[in-house]
Amino acid sequence: MKKLLLASVSSVALMGAAYGADMTPAPAFKALPPPAVTWSGFYVGVDGGVARHDADFNDLAGFFQSTGTYRTSATGGVLGGYAGFNVQDRSFVYGLEADINWVGAKATEGWGGSAPSSSTAQQSQDVPWVATFRGRMGIDYESTLFYVTGGLAVGQVKDNFSGFCGITGPCLGVPAGGLFGSFSESVTRLGWTAGAGIEHMFSSHWTVRGEFRYVDLGRTTLACQQVVGGRCGPATNYRGEFSNTLMNGLVGIGYKF
């Protein structure tokens, strides 16, 4: 009888334990964390904005009236595209970027003088396109990148400064209104660029940015070009110096692979 009672009690205890085990709540399922958003990788984009072109002609030997600098400027548009590669190390982001932009900011000016024969001059300086090859580095804060950038710039320059006799009469052996000499070039020049910007990543692939960049395409010294009967004869040593700089305000949208 005692053995039967003990067996019954043991069975009930085992059943209770098993039932208690079945009532233990199952561990909750934890979803995998979303992939971290990173700036690392290749990207491409398009940009555009406003360009201010500052253009100088420095008359080094008194070709027109007297020595001095003739300055002109123009504001226009800029449009192009860019591509690059970033590496992110915690909050620090660095990489390389290249871009090419069309620039519509041709600077022109007319100048009047008193001699010879109320002569005039026409100045025209244009930078039709600019490409840059730059380093970039910055700090990421909650998917917003604050960065600086700088490097090489390459651009086409079309420069001209021409002197004309006044319409009242001939000068220097040239008829009234005729060209008595000029400085001119159309070349591709190497310079430098530097700037800063802000870029925000609003998804794992898409970014928007705003950037200011300064471009300096250097200086060129030229001799006056010969005009038959004009001011640029073999005995003269007239020289002039051209310079072209750009200040670009850009906004862009990019895709990160």
ROTIFI-154380 format. One line per 10 residues: number of its first residue (from 1); their letters; for each residue x, z, y of N, C-alpha, C. Coordinates in Angstrom, 2 decimals, padded with zeros to 5 digits. Atoms other than C-alpha are relative to their C-alpha. Layout:
residues N
NUM> a> X:Z:Y:X:Z:Y:X:Z:Y | ... $
//
This chain:
residues 257
1> mkklllasvs> 000.83:000.00:-001.21:000.00:000.00:000.00:000.86:000.00:001.26 | -000.89:-000.06:-001.16:002.81:000.92:002.35:000.70:-001.33:000.21 | -000.68:001.29:-000.14:004.58:-002.33:001.56:-000.92:-001.04:000.61 | 000.95:000.95:-000.55:001.43:-004.31:002.35:-000.21:000.22:001.50 | 000.21:-000.34:-001.41:000.96:-002.48:005.65:001.19:-000.46:000.84 | -001.20:000.41:-000.74:004.57:-003.07:006.71:000.08:-001.51:000.13 | -000.03:001.46:-000.06:004.31:-006.76:005.86:-000.99:-000.52:001.02 | 001.02:000.43:-000.97:001.14:-007.11:007.95:000.47:000.23:001.42 | -000.49:-000.30:-001.35:002.70:-005.38:010.96:001.10:-000.96:000.41 | -001.11:000.93:-000.31:005.80:-007.58:010.76:-000.54:-001.38:000.32 $
11> svalmgaayg> 000.57:001.32:-000.26:003.68:-010.72:010.62:-000.62:-000.08:001.38 | 000.62:-000.02:-001.33:001.71:-009.71:013.69:001.06:-000.03:001.10 | -001.07:-000.05:-000.99:004.95:-008.93:015.58:000.65:-001.36:000.17 | -000.61:001.33:-000.07:006.46:-012.27:014.70:-000.92:-001.00:000.70 | 000.95:000.89:-000.65:003.30:-014.12:015.77:-000.04:000.24:001.51 | 000.01:-000.32:-001.42:003.31:-012.27:019.10:001.24:-000.53:000.71 | -001.25:000.48:-000.60:006.93:-013.15:019.73:-000.04:-001.50:000.18 | 000.08:001.46:-000.09:006.30:-016.78:018.95:-000.95:-000.43:001.09 | 000.97:000.33:-001.04:003.25:-016.83:021.22:000.61:000.22:001.38 | -000.66:-000.27:-001.28:005.30:-015.23:024.04:001.00:-001.07:000.36 $
21> admtpapafk> -000.97:001.06:-000.26:007.96:-017.85:023.62:-000.69:-001.27:000.46 | 000.74:001.19:-000.41:005.38:-020.61:023.92:-000.50:000.10:001.43 | 000.52:-000.19:-001.36:004.12:-019.09:027.19:001.09:-000.05:001.07 | -001.08:000.07:-001.00:007.58:-019.27:028.86:-000.09:-001.32:000.75 | 000.14:001.27:-000.75:007.31:-021.85:031.70:001.21:-000.90:-000.19 | -001.08:000.98:000.14:009.34:-025.03:031.24:000.73:-000.16:001.32 | -000.75:000.18:-001.26:012.12:-025.62:033.76:-000.54:-001.17:000.79 | 000.53:001.05:-000.87:010.99:-027.68:036.76:000.96:-001.19:000.03 | -000.81:001.22:-000.07:012.22:-031.31:036.90:000.52:-000.18:001.43 | -000.63:000.19:-001.30:014.66:-031.89:039.76:000.37:-001.47:000.18 $
31> alpppavtws> -000.31:001.40:-000.26:014.80:-035.38:041.26:001.46:-000.13:000.43 | -001.37:000.27:-000.41:018.23:-036.91:041.76:000.07:-000.14:001.52 | -000.12:000.12:-001.47:019.47:-036.64:045.37:000.15:-001.46:000.40 | -000.15:001.39:-000.46:019.24:-039.87:047.39:001.47:-000.31:000.24 | -001.40:000.34:-000.25:022.52:-041.79:047.74:000.38:000.25:001.45 | -000.46:-000.31:-001.36:024.58:-040.73:050.76:000.14:-001.28:000.81 | -000.16:001.14:-000.90:024.40:-043.12:053.74:001.44:000.02:000.51 | -001.40:000.08:-000.38:027.93:-044.31:054.52:000.25:-001.26:000.82 | -000.41:001.14:-000.80:029.58:-046.62:057.02:000.98:-000.90:-000.76 | -001.01:000.75:000.72:032.08:-047.82:054.41:-000.55:-001.33:-000.52 $
41> gfyvgvdggv> 000.38:001.29:000.54:031.96:-051.50:053.45:000.05:-001.12:001.02 | 000.03:001.19:-000.86:031.70:-055.01:054.85:-001.33:-000.08:000.76 | 001.21:000.20:-000.79:029.20:-055.94:057.57:000.14:-001.25:000.85 | 000.06:001.14:-000.92:028.14:-058.87:059.75:-001.10:000.29:001.01 | 001.04:-000.22:-000.99:026.01:-059.08:062.87:000.00:-001.06:001.08 | 000.10:000.86:-001.18:024.91:-060.94:065.99:-000.10:000.89:001.23 | 000.07:-000.78:-001.23:025.27:-059.77:069.57:-000.15:-000.91:001.21 | 000.17:000.74:-001.24:024.60:-060.82:073.13:-000.13:000.97:001.15 | 000.13:-000.87:-001.16:024.39:-059.52:076.65:000.42:-000.67:001.27 | -000.37:000.43:-001.34:025.85:-059.85:080.11:001.52:000.01:000.13 $
51> arhdadfndl> -001.44:000.08:-000.26:029.35:-060.94:081.18:000.24:-000.16:001.49 | -000.48:000.20:-001.37:031.02:-060.55:084.56:001.41:-000.58:-000.08 | -001.28:000.70:000.01:033.90:-062.98:085.09:000.65:000.14:001.37 | -000.79:-000.12:-001.23:036.51:-062.09:087.73:001.19:-000.95:-000.11 | -001.00:001.06:000.04:038.83:-065.00:088.58:000.84:000.02:001.27 | -000.92:-000.03:-001.13:041.92:-065.08:090.83:000.89:-001.23:-000.01 | -001.09:000.96:-000.20:044.18:-067.78:092.22:000.93:000.58:001.05 | -000.99:-000.58:-000.90:047.34:-066.40:093.79:000.90:-001.12:000.51 | -000.81:001.04:-000.64:048.93:-068.90:096.24:001.38:000.60:000.30 | -001.30:-000.65:-000.08:052.61:-068.02:095.81:000.93:-000.59:001.05 $
61> agffqstgty> -000.96:000.65:-000.90:054.19:-070.48:098.26:-000.67:-000.68:001.19 | 000.65:000.54:-001.18:051.67:-071.28:100.99:-000.51:-001.41:-000.15 | 000.57:001.34:000.21:050.09:-074.37:099.46:-001.21:-000.24:000.90 | 001.21:000.15:-000.81:046.77:-073.77:101.25:000.02:001.07:001.09 | -000.04:-000.86:-001.18:047.07:-072.29:104.74:001.19:000.96:-000.04 | -001.09:-000.98:000.08:049.32:-069.36:103.73:-000.07:000.66:-001.38 | 000.03:-000.71:001.28:050.25:-067.22:100.75:-001.12:001.02:000.00 | 001.09:-000.97:000.13:047.53:-064.94:099.44:-000.77:-000.25:-001.29 | 000.79:000.09:001.22:045.05:-064.39:096.65:-001.43:-000.38:000.34 | 001.37:000.46:-000.16:041.74:-066.23:096.46:-000.80:000.46:-001.22 $
71> rtsatggvlg> 000.75:-000.63:001.09:039.20:-064.31:094.40:-001.44:-000.49:-000.01 | 001.40:000.33:000.17:035.85:-065.33:093.01:-000.50:000.64:-001.28 | 000.57:-000.63:001.20:033.47:-063.95:090.37:-001.36:-000.61:-000.28 | 001.32:000.47:000.40:030.32:-064.82:088.48:-000.52:000.90:-001.10 | 000.66:-000.77:001.06:027.82:-063.02:086.25:-000.88:-000.94:-000.81 | 000.77:000.88:000.87:026.25:-064.75:083.27:-000.27:000.64:-001.35 | 000.35:-000.49:001.33:025.35:-064.46:079.61:001.14:-000.16:-000.98 | -000.97:000.08:001.10:027.35:-063.95:076.44:-000.79:000.13:-001.30 | 000.75:000.03:001.26:026.17:-064.66:072.87:000.95:-000.37:-001.13 | -000.88:000.32:001.11:027.90:-064.64:069.50:-000.28:000.83:-001.24 $
81> gyagfnvqdr> 000.14:-000.74:001.24:028.51:-062.90:066.20:001.28:000.74:-000.34 | -001.15:-000.81:000.38:030.84:-060.40:064.54:-000.03:000.31:-001.49 | -000.12:-000.40:001.40:032.09:-059.30:061.11:001.14:001.00:-000.10 | -001.05:-001.00:000.12:034.18:-056.39:059.92:-000.10:000.80:-001.28 | -000.06:-000.87:001.16:035.01:-053.71:057.38:000.31:001.41:000.48 | -000.18:-001.41:-000.36:034.74:-049.91:057.72:000.42:000.82:-001.21 | -000.28:-001.05:000.98:036.16:-046.96:055.80:-000.42:001.32:000.62 | 000.42:-001.30:-000.50:034.55:-043.53:056.16:000.65:001.11:-000.80 | -000.60:-001.18:000.59:036.43:-040.29:055.47:-000.64:001.22:000.66 | 000.83:-001.06:-000.57:033.96:-037.43:055.99:-000.65:-000.51:001.28 $
91> sfvygleadi> 000.65:000.48:-001.23:032.95:-037.84:059.67:000.82:-001.05:000.74 | -000.88:000.95:-000.67:035.86:-040.10:060.62:-000.20:-001.40:-000.58 | 000.23:001.38:000.41:035.23:-043.88:060.51:001.04:-000.89:000.69 | -000.97:000.93:-000.58:037.87:-046.57:061.01:-000.10:-001.33:-000.73 | 000.09:001.31:000.62:038.13:-050.29:060.33:000.51:-001.10:000.90 | -000.39:001.20:-000.73:038.77:-053.82:061.55:-001.23:-000.86:000.28 | 001.13:000.86:-000.36:036.41:-056.23:063.33:000.50:-001.23:000.75 | -000.26:001.24:-000.73:036.50:-059.82:064.60:-001.32:-000.55:000.52 | 001.21:000.61:-000.53:034.02:-061.65:066.80:000.37:-001.25:000.79 | -000.15:001.16:-000.87:033.54:-064.88:068.73:-001.28:-000.14:000.81 $
101> nwvgakateg> 001.15:000.05:-000.90:031.28:-065.33:071.74:000.11:-001.18:000.96 | 000.15:000.96:-001.09:030.11:-068.12:074.01:-000.23:000.78:001.28 | 000.12:-000.67:-001.29:030.39:-067.12:077.68:-000.48:-001.01:001.04 | 000.53:000.86:-001.06:028.33:-068.65:080.48:000.13:000.66:001.35 | -000.23:-000.66:-001.29:029.93:-067.25:083.65:001.11:-000.72:000.75 | -000.98:000.80:-000.73:031.80:-070.03:085.46:000.04:000.45:001.46 | -000.17:-000.50:-001.36:033.20:-068.76:088.77:000.52:-001.11:000.91 | -000.41:001.04:-000.95:033.44:-071.17:091.73:-000.08:000.54:001.42 | 000.00:-000.42:-001.40:034.17:-070.81:095.43:000.58:-001.13:000.85 | -000.56:000.94:-000.96:034.85:-073.00:098.47:000.65:000.75:001.15 $
111> wggsapssst> -000.74:-000.66:-001.06:037.39:-072.11:101.14:000.26:-001.00:001.13 | -000.26:000.84:-001.16:037.81:-073.48:104.64:001.24:000.47:000.74 | -001.20:-000.34:-000.75:040.92:-073.61:106.80:000.03:-000.72:001.34 | -000.13:000.59:-001.34:042.16:-074.66:110.22:001.02:-001.14:000.04 | -001.02:001.06:-000.01:045.11:-076.87:109.33:000.45:-000.23:-001.44 | 000.00:001.17:-000.87:045.92:-079.49:108.42:-001.38:-000.63:000.08 | 001.27:000.71:-000.26:042.88:-081.22:109.94:-001.20:000.70:-000.62 | 001.14:-000.78:000.52:040.43:-078.43:109.04:-000.18:-000.21:-001.50 | 000.02:000.21:001.45:041.32:-078.72:105.34:-000.89:001.02:-000.69 | 000.84:-000.88:000.82:039.19:-077.16:102.61:000.61:000.09:-001.40 $
121> aqqsqdvpwv> -000.45:-000.16:001.38:039.83:-075.91:099.08:-001.19:000.35:-000.88 | 001.02:-000.32:000.98:037.67:-075.72:095.99:000.66:000.71:-001.19 | -000.51:-000.80:001.12:038.29:-073.05:093.34:-001.05:000.02:-001.11 | 000.89:-000.01:001.15:036.78:-073.30:089.84:000.74:000.59:-001.19 | -000.63:-000.64:001.15:037.59:-071.00:086.89:-001.08:000.35:-001.03 | 001.01:-000.14:001.05:035.75:-070.92:083.57:000.66:000.50:-001.28 | -000.41:-000.46:001.34:036.09:-069.12:080.20:-001.17:-000.32:-000.94 | 001.17:000.40:000.80:033.74:-071.03:077.85:-000.22:000.84:-001.26 | 000.15:-000.81:001.21:034.46:-068.89:074.76:001.16:000.99:-000.12 | -001.01:-001.04:000.25:036.36:-065.77:073.68:-000.18:000.50:-001.44 $
131> atfrgrmgid> -000.02:-000.64:001.32:037.32:-064.47:070.22:000.91:001.22:000.08 | -000.84:-001.19:000.01:038.73:-060.99:069.56:000.24:000.46:-001.44 | -000.40:-000.57:001.29:040.51:-059.29:066.65:000.44:001.43:000.27 | -000.14:-001.36:-000.48:040.28:-055.52:066.96:000.01:001.04:-001.11 | 000.19:-001.20:000.78:040.74:-052.15:065.37:-001.16:000.79:000.57 | 001.13:-000.80:-000.45:037.84:-049.71:065.54:000.09:001.37:-000.66 | 000.03:-001.34:000.60:037.65:-045.94:065.05:-000.97:000.87:000.79 | 000.98:-000.85:-000.66:035.09:-043.27:065.76:-000.43:001.17:-000.86 | 000.54:-001.19:000.67:033.14:-040.19:064.74:-001.47:-000.23:-000.29 | 001.40:000.11:000.41:029.87:-040.24:062.79:-000.70:001.34:000.19 $
141> yestlfyvtg> 000.83:-001.20:-000.15:027.18:-037.73:063.79:-001.43:-000.37:-000.34 | 001.37:000.23:000.45:023.91:-037.89:061.84:-000.37:-001.48:000.07 | 000.19:001.45:000.11:024.20:-041.66:061.19:000.17:-000.74:001.32 | -000.33:000.65:-001.26:025.25:-042.40:064.79:001.52:000.04:000.18 | -001.45:000.13:-000.11:028.81:-043.67:065.32:000.39:-000.18:001.47 | -000.57:000.09:-001.33:030.64:-043.06:068.60:001.44:-000.51:-000.17 | -001.28:000.63:000.34:033.67:-045.36:068.65:000.70:-000.61:001.21 | -000.81:000.77:-000.94:036.48:-046.98:070.62:000.57:-001.18:-000.77 | -000.49:001.21:000.66:037.90:-050.43:069.93:000.99:-000.70:000.91 | -000.97:000.73:-000.81:040.80:-052.60:071.05:000.87:-000.89:-000.87 $
151> glavgqvkdn> -000.87:000.91:000.73:043.14:-055.43:070.09:000.26:-001.28:000.76 | -000.33:001.30:-000.57:043.89:-059.10:070.68:-001.25:-000.75:000.43 | 001.06:000.90:-000.45:041.74:-061.58:072.60:000.57:-001.40:000.14 | -000.38:001.41:-000.13:041.90:-065.38:072.49:-001.17:-000.72:000.67 | 001.08:000.70:-000.68:039.94:-067.60:074.85:000.47:-001.27:000.67 | -000.29:001.22:-000.74:039.77:-071.00:076.45:-000.19:000.27:001.48 | 000.13:-000.12:-001.45:040.41:-071.08:080.20:000.08:-001.39:000.61 | -000.01:001.25:-000.75:039.64:-073.96:082.56:000.10:000.37:001.47 | -000.30:-000.44:-001.35:041.24:-073.32:085.96:000.32:-001.19:000.90 | -000.33:001.05:-000.96:041.41:-075.48:089.06:-000.06:000.56:001.42 $
161> fsgfcgitgp> 000.01:-000.30:-001.43:042.34:-074.97:092.70:000.50:-001.26:000.70 | -000.30:001.29:-000.61:042.29:-078.16:094.83:-000.17:000.06:001.51 | 000.06:000.07:-001.46:043.01:-078.81:098.52:-000.41:-001.39:000.47 | 000.52:001.27:-000.53:041.20:-081.53:100.53:000.19:-000.05:001.50 | -000.02:000.19:-001.44:041.69:-082.97:103.98:-001.41:000.17:000.56 | 001.31:-000.11:-000.63:038.89:-082.25:106.42:-000.60:-001.37:000.26 | 000.70:001.28:-000.19:036.31:-084.92:107.13:000.25:-000.59:001.39 | -000.22:000.49:-001.36:037.46:-085.24:110.73:001.15:-000.98:000.10 | -001.12:000.92:-000.09:040.60:-087.17:109.92:000.96:000.17:-001.15 | -000.96:-000.08:001.10:043.48:-087.86:107.53:000.98:001.15:000.20 $
171> clgvpagglf> -001.03:-001.03:-000.06:046.18:-085.34:106.70:001.04:-000.26:-001.09 | -001.07:000.11:000.99:049.54:-085.47:104.93:000.01:-001.35:-000.69 | 000.02:001.33:000.58:049.15:-089.20:104.37:-001.18:-000.28:-000.90 | 001.19:000.14:000.84:045.78:-088.75:102.69:-001.20:-000.25:000.91 | 001.17:000.26:-000.86:042.49:-090.16:104.09:-000.87:001.23:000.18 | 000.94:-001.09:-000.27:039.83:-087.87:105.55:-000.83:000.30:-001.24 | 000.76:-000.42:001.18:038.14:-085.87:102.82:000.73:-000.19:-001.31 | -000.74:000.27:001.23:040.84:-086.87:100.31:000.73:001.22:-000.54 | -000.73:-001.06:000.68:042.63:-084.64:097.81:001.48:-000.09:000.36 | -001.43:000.03:-000.31:046.12:-083.64:098.99:000.84:000.79:-000.99 $
181> gsfsesvtrl> -000.76:-000.72:001.03:047.12:-081.49:095.98:-000.89:000.95:-000.76 | 000.82:-000.91:000.81:045.86:-079.26:093.19:000.85:000.68:-001.06 | -000.53:-000.71:001.17:046.68:-076.80:090.43:-001.12:-000.03:-001.05 | 001.06:000.15:000.99:044.83:-077.32:087.16:000.54:000.25:-001.41 | -000.34:-000.19:001.41:044.88:-076.28:083.48:-001.28:000.14:-000.82 | 001.06:-000.23:000.98:042.65:-076.30:080.41:000.70:000.31:-001.31 | -000.81:-000.44:001.14:044.30:-074.25:077.66:-000.69:001.16:-000.70 | 000.41:-001.20:000.72:043.70:-071.57:075.05:001.06:001.07:000.22 | -000.95:-001.05:-000.36:045.27:-068.29:076.10:-000.23:001.26:-000.83 | 000.01:-001.26:000.74:046.14:-065.02:074.36:000.03:001.16:000.98 $
191> gwtagagieh> 000.04:-001.18:-000.85:045.31:-061.67:075.93:-000.32:001.24:-000.81 | 000.34:-001.25:000.68:043.98:-058.22:075.07:-001.39:000.45:000.41 | 001.36:-000.52:-000.26:040.69:-056.33:074.96:-000.07:001.46:-000.41 | 000.23:-001.40:000.33:039.52:-052.71:074.88:-001.42:000.37:000.41 | 001.36:-000.40:-000.33:036.15:-050.99:074.90:-000.45:001.21:-000.79 | 000.60:-001.14:000.69:033.80:-048.34:073.55:-001.47:-000.31:-000.25 | 001.39:000.29:000.31:030.36:-048.24:072.00:-000.65:001.10:-000.83 | 000.82:-000.88:000.83:027.59:-046.45:070.10:-000.75:-000.88:-000.99 | 000.71:000.75:001.02:026.15:-047.69:066.81:-000.80:000.97:-000.87 | 000.87:-000.87:000.81:023.24:-046.22:064.83:-000.43:-000.73:-001.27 $
201> mfsshwtvrg> 000.42:000.55:001.28:022.49:-046.80:061.15:-001.41:000.54:-000.29 | 001.37:-000.45:000.19:018.70:-046.70:060.79:-000.51:-000.24:-001.42 | 000.28:000.07:001.43:018.72:-047.60:057.07:001.34:-000.16:-000.70 | -001.27:000.11:000.72:021.33:-047.96:054.33:000.69:-001.33:000.24 | -000.59:001.32:-000.22:021.92:-051.58:055.40:000.00:-000.46:001.46 | 000.18:000.56:-001.34:020.85:-052.10:059.04:000.51:000.96:001.08 | -000.50:-000.77:-001.13:022.51:-050.95:062.26:-000.33:-000.70:001.32 | 000.10:000.54:-001.35:022.02:-051.41:066.00:001.11:000.62:000.83 | -001.12:-000.49:-000.79:024.74:-051.04:068.63:-000.11:-000.43:001.46 | -000.23:000.37:-001.40:025.55:-051.08:072.32:001.48:000.21:000.28 $
211> efryvdlgrt> -001.46:-000.05:-000.19:029.08:-051.77:073.54:000.38:-000.57:001.36 | -000.65:000.55:-001.19:031.12:-052.27:076.71:001.42:-000.39:-000.38 | -001.34:000.46:000.33:034.30:-054.34:076.44:000.62:-000.75:001.16 | -000.78:000.68:-001.03:036.98:-055.47:078.89:000.96:-000.98:-000.67 | -000.88:001.04:000.54:038.92:-058.70:078.23:000.90:-000.51:001.11 | -000.98:000.52:-000.95:042.11:-059.78:080.03:000.76:-001.13:-000.69 | -000.65:001.17:000.60:043.39:-063.30:079.26:001.32:-000.36:000.68 | -001.34:000.17:-000.52:046.64:-062.89:081.16:000.08:-000.87:001.24 | -000.27:000.77:-001.21:048.24:-064.91:083.96:000.81:-001.25:-000.33 | -000.72:001.26:000.16:049.49:-068.49:084.20:000.53:-000.45:001.35 $
221> tlacqqvvgg> -000.61:000.54:-001.22:051.93:-069.80:086.84:000.21:-001.49:-000.16 | -000.07:001.45:000.05:051.71:-073.53:087.58:000.63:-000.56:001.25 | -000.49:000.75:-001.16:053.43:-076.03:089.87:-001.11:-000.91:000.51 | 000.97:000.90:-000.62:051.41:-078.12:092.29:000.10:-001.39:-000.63 | 000.02:001.32:000.61:050.34:-081.44:090.77:000.15:-001.08:001.07 | -000.33:001.05:-000.94:051.62:-084.58:092.45:-001.22:-000.82:000.40 | 001.00:000.92:-000.55:049.28:-086.53:094.69:000.75:-000.98:000.89 | -000.72:001.02:-000.77:050.54:-089.83:096.11:-000.27:000.18:001.49 | 000.14:-000.17:-001.43:051.19:-089.30:099.80:-000.53:001.36:000.41 | 000.57:-001.30:-000.31:049.91:-085.73:099.56:001.04:001.07:000.21 $
231> rcgpatnyrg> -000.85:-001.15:-000.32:051.39:-082.28:099.84:000.96:000.36:-001.14 | -000.79:-000.41:001.16:052.94:-082.03:096.35:001.11:-001.01:-000.28 | -001.11:000.93:000.19:055.95:-084.30:096.88:001.14:000.65:-000.76 | -001.13:-000.50:000.77:059.23:-083.95:094.99:000.76:001.14:000.69 | -000.78:-001.02:-000.73:060.74:-081.77:097.73:-000.72:001.34:000.09 | 000.75:-001.25:-000.13:058.01:-079.11:097.59:000.17:000.87:-001.23 | -000.07:-000.96:001.11:058.01:-076.01:095.43:-001.24:000.89:000.02 | 001.24:-000.78:-000.04:054.39:-074.98:095.66:-000.36:000.48:-001.41 | 000.37:-000.61:001.28:053.38:-072.61:092.87:-001.25:000.85:000.19 | 001.20:-000.83:-000.02:050.12:-070.88:092.04:-000.19:000.71:-001.33 $
241> efsntlmngl> 000.19:-000.82:001.19:049.02:-068.22:089.56:-001.49:000.26:-000.22 | 001.40:-000.25:000.37:045.64:-068.02:087.77:-000.10:001.24:-000.89 | 000.32:-001.08:000.94:044.11:-064.97:086.07:-001.50:000.05:-000.21 | 001.41:-000.09:000.37:040.80:-064.41:084.28:-000.25:001.27:-000.79 | 000.41:-001.19:000.74:039.16:-061.16:083.18:-001.52:000.00:-000.16 | 001.43:-000.11:000.30:035.75:-060.39:081.66:-000.36:001.46:-000.23 | 000.60:-001.28:000.36:033.61:-057.27:081.53:-001.33:-000.31:-000.68 | 001.16:000.37:000.80:031.04:-057.64:078.75:-000.82:001.24:-000.37 | 000.94:-001.00:000.50:027.98:-055.46:078.11:-000.81:-000.61:-001.13 | 000.55:000.66:001.20:026.77:-056.21:074.57:-000.96:000.92:-000.74 $
251> vgigykf> 000.85:-000.68:000.97:023.92:-055.19:072.28:-000.04:-000.88:-001.24 | -000.03:000.79:001.23:023.84:-056.21:068.63:-000.75:000.66:-001.12 | 000.62:-000.50:001.21:022.19:-055.82:065.27:000.84:-000.50:-001.18 | -000.89:000.34:001.11:024.21:-055.74:062.04:-000.60:000.32:-001.35 | 000.39:-000.25:001.38:023.77:-055.83:058.28:001.23:000.43:-000.78 | -001.11:-000.54:000.81:026.02:-053.70:056.02:-000.27:-000.27:-001.47 | 000.17:000.33:001.43:026.54:-054.90:052.45:000.20:001.22:-000.87 $
//
